[in-house]
Amino acid sequence: MLEWQWPWAFLLLPLPLLMAQLSARRAAPNAALKVPELDSWHGAGEISSERSDRNWQRWLLPTLIWLSLVTALARPQVMGDTVELPRSGRDLMLAVDISGSMRADDMRWQGRPASRLAVVKAVLNDFIAERQGDRLGLILFGSQAYLQAPLTFDTQTVRTFVGEAAIGLAGQETAIGDAIGLAIKRLQNNAQDSRVLVLLTDGANSAGEVEPLRAAELAEQVGLKIYTIGLGAESGGLFSLQRTSPPDERTLRAIAQQTGGAFFRARNSEELRQIYALIDELEPTLKDTQALRPQRSLYYWPLAAAVLFGLLLTVQQSGWRLGGREP
């Protein structure tokens, strides 16, 4: 269906005629016709006919240019059929540990040993893809916490940022409290029933300015629900060549209980998948819908026509000058 965003623009169509009338009235008192000899009137009919044809050619292209410009100004657009988009009402923030210990290869992915961060990326990629209708945000933390992606419906961008996360980018240590504090700052102004943080870490808090339990108290005050996931096999695991310690389960469990969330232990990729599936059940997507009508602007077509007519007018006037005739 063709619609006009600014239909009032068509009121400008008679503007050139009004300007021409005003100019003619101003020039009328000084107009005069002096004919010293009657011989000069011979063939006047033929001259008048030739001038009429020339005037028609002279005003055709400017008229088309003006019509095209006014049409473009009116912003024609095609409206599509109504599309219902799902809305979840959930604002879900992901906090992913990228400290040095996430390099440990004590987990397996597709039958092969893999680092903790590699498994998190692979499984988190599927989890994000299934959160259609939710707003997702991403926090990366090590020695410091950084907001990598604010809350957005563009889940593809969040997936890209997760895939580009590199170990040690935020430092080698683990600042769990700072990550929670940053999530509180970003979510505290949102609707209280949609504030959810999923925190993934493989160690204990060893850096930062805020203690994790103190951050959990602040999260409880603003209604932020935190789901904590402890990554990594026990004591380095069967497949790891590195000596690593398990995550601080006591602190992670206390954070989850303080905020009304839950603590999960992920020793392998399968457990991590099951955890994400359980979070989907705990934080279900609401079924409200939002009706939208896609629109496609067409103003560039009449605008292109105006440019084309302008080029033709330039060529026409150049031809008249080269031919020794006035346009």
Beta strands, then each sheet from edge to edge (+ up, - down):
strand 1: 2-4
strand 2: 76-79
strand 3: 83-86
strand 4: 91-97
strand 5: 107-109
strand 6: 112-114
strand 7: 135-141
strand 8: 145-152
strand 9: 195-201
strand 10: 225-231
strand 11: 262-266
strand 12: 289-292
strand 13: 295-297
sheet 1: 1+ 2- 13+
sheet 2: 3+ 12-
sheet 3: 8+ 7- 4- 9- 10- 11-
sheet 4: 5+ 6-
end
